[in-house]
Amino acid sequence: MPFKLRGTNSSVGSKVAPVRRTSNRLFALVACAALSAPAAGKAWGAQALGTDASTLAGKLIVGYQGWFSCPGDRGPTSGWGHWFDGTLPTIDMLPDVSGFSGAETCQTVLQTADGKPIRVFSSNVPSVVARHFRWMRDYGIDGAAISRFATSLKNPSAREQVNGVLAAARASAEQNGRLFMVTYDLSGLRPQDLQTVVDDWRELEARGTTASTLYAREHGHPVLGLWGFGFRDRDMTPMAAQELMRALRRVSEPYRGLAILGGVPSGWRLNEGDASADPGWSAVYRSFEILSPWSVGRFTDDTGADRFLEHNLRPDLQETRRLGIRYMPVVFPGFSWHNLTLAHGHGAASPVNAIPRRCGRFLWHQINNLTSLGIDLAFAAMFDEVDEGTALFKTLASQSASAAGQGFLTLDADGCKLPSDWYLRLSGEAARALRRKHPGVARFPLQYPN
């Protein structure tokens, strides 16, 4: 029987295959330098004032997964959420937790070559989320899009977890003058579960989530991200997408309305490549207020990034300007999911460092391409994504500090001796470049080590 969204007049009858966002997010970010870490109490190039949340223009927004847990931190049945699958690690980068309190971290079975235990953090500890937003403030990153995975919302334990992370993110954003917004990852969502997203958003609106002065806005309306429409490897239909968007807009009518940000395939404009060939998606893409085509893994080096500029960025920008849609390209530092492919049996294991960061030059080349076109906003994938090696936050800098005998990526992989906060520094420089609206920023902004 076809599913009907409550509060609409149309039915949705397609099935949606369970697909991990992983397969679409595929690859990369990079940098290199030996500048000293920020002194205690002093921000690394921090903005003196809080971020203006009234527009996404001039902003670098990072994706925030917030999905990591340790055994017992959400009750006796919780485990190593996103750190391990059984005994197998599912991450390719390890976080630098130096300076974290014991209550914020947990000890793993991994050890360094000299026998020191490897510790990781839990996203379920509010002070961890607060620390992450403090880093955003200190390094000049404008804010974060908080992920909510739609397929998990029916699970009471998972829903409690994401609600806790969102509450901590809001409080931390408000304390640190960073903007925040909600993004639903729709990967694997079935038509009969579309109402789950509508009901969840209704609850968040009723709780006053978008009433925060630091909740992201565009054209005076709170921004809501919907990631996953139009990809060729899933069965969501254009009609289902339109019904969901109409229902969400109806929910938000009493709450200052809604500006919807669409996380869509890179081939959206021509219905090619990673995009579904169904022409019905064209109208869906053009109904968003903000469009953010996914580019992770769509190129692997500077030459590929330049081809992407000519084939995607430049004509995408022309089309979105013609339509009056805000254009928000995605940048990424590099990519590596060796351990995840091993743990989940995705055929032959992907190599470690599949898309090299090149000491930050890969990421900065993307920023230069954006600014050369006059683009003044970007989505950076991702702040805390160590599963696929795109993390921008502090990670272990050297193999000597990492787990012995495991396939882990460290910041010295491409021959640079870097501090653990290198990509936070580079992200802050990227945010400043976008705000300045300079016509290209080819010169790398940080000093490399001797």
VENBELPE-V106320 format. One record per helix or strand. SS is the DSSP state (@ for helix, = for strand). FROM is the first residue (numbers start at 1). LEN is the number of residues. Records with the same first field share a line. If there is no record, write none. Layout:
BEGIN
SS: FROM-LEN + FROM-LEN
END
This chain:
BEGIN
=: 3-2 + 11-2 + 29-1 + 60-5 + 84-2 + 88-2 + 95-1 + 105-7 + 117-5 + 143-7 + 179-7 + 215-1 + 217-2 + 221-9 + 231-1 + 259-7 + 275-1 + 290-5 + 326-2 + 329-5 + 335-1 + 355-1 + 378-4 + 395-1
@: 21-4 + 102-3 + 126-14 + 150-3 + 156-21 + 191-16 + 209-3 + 238-15 + 281-5 + 302-22 + 338-7 + 358-15 + 399-3 + 422-15
END
